[in-house]
Every structure is written in C-alpha cells, then in structure tokens.
Amino acid sequence: MDDTSQDRKQLFHLLKTHAFQRGKFILSSGKESDFYLDARVVTLSAAGAYLTGRIILDMIKDHKLDAVGGPTLGADPMVGAVASLSHQAGRPVNTFIIRKSPKAYGKQQQIEGPALKEGGHVVIIDDVATTGKAFVESIEVLQKMDIKIKEAICVIDRGEGAHEALAKFQVPLRSIFSISEFLK
C-alpha cells in the first residue's frame, strides 16, 4: 500500500470516528440532514492536519500553482498544513485564506496571505462541500482579481450540488472522500 492510500485510510478512520455523527442537524444551506460531518474536529488535530495536508499535496503535485487557499474557517487548518508540509518537502506552496467579507480596517483585504498576482493560478480547498456555496463565494472573489482556479478540492463531498455549482464556473471539484463512503 502506498503512502497516499495509507494516509487516506488513516484520515478516513479519524473522520468516521470523530467527525461523523448521526442525528437531526440543520446545515448552513438551511436543509435538514440525518448526519453531520464536523471535519474541523479532525483537520484541527495534529494527525488530521498532517494527513489532510499530505493528501492534498499529493493531489496537486502535477499542478503549476501560485498558491492554495480557501474560505475561512474550513480551509484555515488545511492551508497551514499544506504550507508547512510543502516547505518541509522542499517544494514550498504559498497559501491564502478568503474572508467572508473584506476587513473594515487596515488594508481592508478580503484575501489574507502572500500577495496573489493578477492571472495567477490557484487551487481552492475546503473541508466539506454540500451545495458549494463557500467555494462559489471564493471563486467570485478570486475571479474579480483575475485569478485562475484550476480546481477545488474538499475533504468530503456530501453530493448535494457542489459539483454542479462549481461546473457553472468551469471549476472541477475533487474530493478525498464522498459521503457514500461514510454511509456504508
């Protein structure tokens, strides 16, 4: 078994054990669900951040990128892991975080991190994709800056419209896991 499949197996176990819950939940989309995936419980843990960072770095290894980033709060721990592990591997990748709205003070930025240049190429990441709303909002912010999004990557795709929402922007969505793997 290669490192990536071993990492994936370990990450799945952490998510299934610590992040997946059955019950009645209202999602950010307003929809009711019989289960909830609190992936941040795992991506904010040392092992979860490490595994997620390694898997994402493997997923983007063939891209020529200027940076990897995504919407706060889901992407926050993952971009830290990607930056640290990429530096450790001798292939540093800059990262960024997209705020829900620009800061009301200072430089009034909506994107935090090393400066992204017009025409730059990025991959956006998030923990869980349901309808794709957070990804779409990120895409809209980046497109205003003429940043090219090569793809979006999430830890878990709930399969509730994110692929279709991102396809409208010609941004493919890849996931480490699909919800079907947790519902077995």
Order of alpha helices (4+ residues) and beta strands (2+ residues): alpha-beta-beta-alpha-alpha-beta-alpha-beta-beta-beta-alpha-beta-alpha-beta-alpha
